[in-house]
Amino acid sequence: MSGRGSVVTVGTFDGVHVGHHAVLREIATRAEATGRRSMLVTFEPHPLDVVNPAAAPPRLTTALERLEAVATSAVERMLVLKFDQAMATRSPDEFVDRVLLEHCDMRELVIGHDHGFGRGRTGDVQTLQALGRARGFPVDVVAPVTIDGNPVSSTAIRRAVAGGDLAGAARQLGRRYSVSAMVRHGEQRGRVVGFPTINLDVPARKLLPPDGVYAAIVETPAGRFGGMMNQGHRPTFDDGRRLIEVHLFGFAGELYDRWVRVEWFAPLREIRRFDGVAALRQQLEDDRLRAMAMLADARVDLDAPFAAPE
């Protein structure tokens, strides 16, 4: 790296929520004021996947989704470190010296209020500030962002998503909860019913809200579309498989082997079995009309780009 130096933050940043964006804004502002680079140093996989897999949480953002979300911020660089047993055993002072100072040319460190890294998460705020005094760099802490008096956190968002509180999750994320996934070939049962769908190959570690039928917004290479999503099994066809499939409104084309991003907009109903294809078709038509009305009432701008929280 050149001699500009960097303003750095470190963390897993799962979700890249409004609290994370406050930290990213802070390092970007400091970097601009001093002529330095702003840099996020993060890890893949999640550290708990290595040190305690049984306690590892499902992911709010996959590696790709986190990259997408960080790319909407003003941060210049994102360094993704492979987290393995060797990384897990590094002490905070070794991590600071070898990674942050030597590799990143760090001049300032800015962290979130609940930060911890290094062997056994011993690199807490006090440890880092002591290291900063000894090595000549400041360590500052960004206060938590609160909503209704509660600090925003990845843990709180996981709880909201898992409980079906999509509105609560969206408030903390600063955007609707979504998944980016590849469209794979399905059995084309939707075409038979009259509602063709795209079938998503969702990563196994991705956290999903409760199964059900949802109004959705889908970003595709062909543009953004409203839609309705079936998440779960298909009891009418008795195949027992758990799927995510989405019918796009006003789209006629093929998206096989293409990436799409699907936002959960609002729940429509629970999944249930129907007595034949005709009954299912009628319900899907009702779902379509309700979903379209929801999107219209909310004045969803289907031309709006994916953006950082304000």
N, C-alpha and C positions, 0 to 999 in steps of 0.2 A: 504493500500500500504506500501511497505518497505520504508526505509529512503533514497533511492536513489534520490528522487525528480524527477521532470519532467520539460521538456522544452515543452511549450504548445502553440498551436495556436487555434484560435476560429473563426468559420464562417460557413455559409451555404454550401460553396464549391459546388454549383450546377454546374455541368459540369466537375469539377476537371480538369480544363484547364491548359495550360502551366504556367500561372501566379500562380495558386494554387500550382502546382508542385514545383515552385521556393520557395514558403513558406515552403512546406513540406520538401524539400531538406535542407533548412536552419535549421529547427528545428532538423532534423535527424543528421546533421553535428555537431550541438552544443551539442546534447545529447551524441553522440559518444565521443566527445572531453572531456566531463565532467563526463562520466560514469552515466549519467541520462537517463531517459526514454524520448522518443519523443511521443507526444500525440496530436491528433486532437480532439477538442471538437466541436461537431456540433449538429444540431437540425433536428427533424422530427415531424410534417410536416414543410414545409417552413414557417417561421414566418409570412409572409404576408397572408398565408392561414388562420391564426387565427386573426391577428389584423386588416386586411383589405382585405377580400377575393376578393372583386371586382378588386383590384389592383394586386392580386397575379399572378405572371407570370407562364406560362406553364413550366414544368420541362425539363431541358436538360438531367438530370439523375434522374431516380427513386431512391428510397432508396437502392434497390439492386444494381443498376448500379453504384451508388456513392461508395458503399462498394467495388465493384469489382475494380473500378478505384483506390481508395485509397490503396487497397491491393497490387497494383503494385509498390507502393512507398516504401521508406525505413522506414516509420513511424511505430513505434512499436504498438501503441494502438490508437483506435478510440472510443471515448465515444459519443454515440448518445443520446441526451436528448430529452424527449418528450416536444414539445413546445405547451403549452396551455395557458389559461388566467393567471394562477398563474405565469408561467414563464415570460409572457409578462409584468407583472407589477413589476418584480424585478428591482431594481435600479442597476447601474453598480457596486457600491461598495458591495452590497449584493451578486451579482453574483460572483464577484471576491473572496469575503471572503468565501461564503458557498460552491461554486462549485470548483473554480480554486485552492484556497489555501487549504481548508480543505479536499475536496474529491480527488483532483488530485495531491496534494502536489507540487504545481507549484513553481519553482525556477526562471524561466525565461518565459516571454511572448513575442512571435513574431507574428506580425499581418501584414496583407496586407495594402496597402496604403489607401484603401477606406473603412477601417473597421469601423463598428459601431454596438454596441449591448446594451442591457438594455432597460428600459422603454423609448419608443420614440427614440431609437437609440442614446441616450445621451452618451453612452460609446464610444466616439470618441478617437482619438489618444491622444489628450491633456489630456482628463479626465483620461485615463488609465495610462499615464505617471505620472500624479500627484498621482494616487493611488499607483503606483509602488514605487515612492519615499517615500510615507508615510508608506508603508508596507514592503519595503526592497527587491523588486525584479525589475530587469530591464525590460523595455518595448522597443522593437526595431521594426522598420518598414521595411519591404522588399519593395524595389522600384518596380514599375509596370514593367512587361515585355511588351515591345512594338514590334509591327510588322508594318513595313512601317510608323513608327512614331506615331502609334496609340496604346494606352494601350489595352491590352487584357482584356476582361471582359465577364462575363456571359451575360450581356445585349447585347453586340456586337455580341456574338455568336448566341443568340436567333434571332437577326435581320438577320444574315446571313442564318441560317437554314430556317426561315420562308420565306425568299426571294429566296430560292433555290440555294444559293451560298455555295454549299457543299465543294468546295475546300477552300474557305475562312474560313468556320467553322472548317475544318480539320486542317488548319494551326494554328488556335488559340487553338484548343483542344489538338493538338499534336497527333491526331489519327483521323480516320474517324468517322463521326457521326454514332451512332448505337442505336439499341433498343434490350433489353433482354426481352423475352416474352415466355409464354407457348404456345405450339402448341395445338390447339383445333380441334375438328372434324368439317369439313365443309360439303358441299353438293357434293363434289367429281366431280364437273363439269370439273376440269382440266383433270381428267382421261379420260373423254369422248372426250375431244379435243386432247388428246395425250400428254398433259403437266401437269402431276400431281403436285400439290402444297401443301405446308404446310400453314395453316392458323394461323395467330398470334393473340393472345389475348392481345392486346396492352393496357397498363394502360391509363385511361382516361386523366390524367394530362400530359402525355408525349407529348412534342412538336414534330410535324411532319413537314417535308418539304412539298412543294406543291405536290398535287396528280399527279401521272403519273406512267410511267413504267421506272424502273431503273435497271441497272446492279448492282449486290449485291454480298457480300461475307457473307457466313453463317457459323457460328461456331456451331456445334452440338455435342452431345455425341459420334457420329461416326466419327468426324473429321471436317475439314473445307472444304467448297465447294464453287465454284463459282455458281452464280445463277442469275435469273432475277425476279424482284419484281413488282407486280401490287399493287399500293397503290391508293385506291379510290373506286369508284363504278364500276359495270360491265354493261355498257349500252347495250351490245349485248344480255344479258339475262334479261334486264329490271327489275331487282329486287330492284334497288335504294339504296341498302345498301353500306356503306363505309367499305371496308375491306383492310387488308394487307395480301397478299398471295405471296408465293415465290416458284418458280420452281428451284430445285437444279440440277446442272449439274453432271451427273455421279453417282447419288444416287438412290438406289432402296431399300426402307425399310419403316418402320413406325416410326414416331416420336411423336405420339399422347401423350399428357400429359407430354412431356419432354420440358425442357428449351432450347432455342436456342438464339444466339445473331446474329443479322442481321446488317451488315454495308451497308449504302447507298454508292455505289461506284461512279456511274455517271448516269445522266439521259439518257434515250433512246428515249422516245417520250411522247407525251400527250396521255391520255386515249381517245378513240373514239369508236363509234359504228361501227360494221361490218355487212355486209349483209349475215348473216349466219355463220355456224360453219366452213365451208371450208375456207372462207376468213379470219376468225379469226385464224385458224390453220396456214395458210400461213404467216400471220403477226407475229405470235408467233415464227415460225421457223426463220424468218428474225431477230426478236429480239434476239433470242438465239445466232445466228451466230455473231451478232454485239456485244453482251455482252461478248461472249467468246473471240472475237478478242480484245476488250478493255482490258480485264483482262490479256490476253497474252501479248499485247503490253506494258502494265504497269509492266509486270514481277511480278505479284502478287504472293507472297510466301504463298501458302495455308497451309504450315506447321508452319508458324510463330505464336508464342503465343501472347496473348494479353499482351501488355507491356506498361510501363510508357513512357512518352515523354522524349527524351534525354535533 
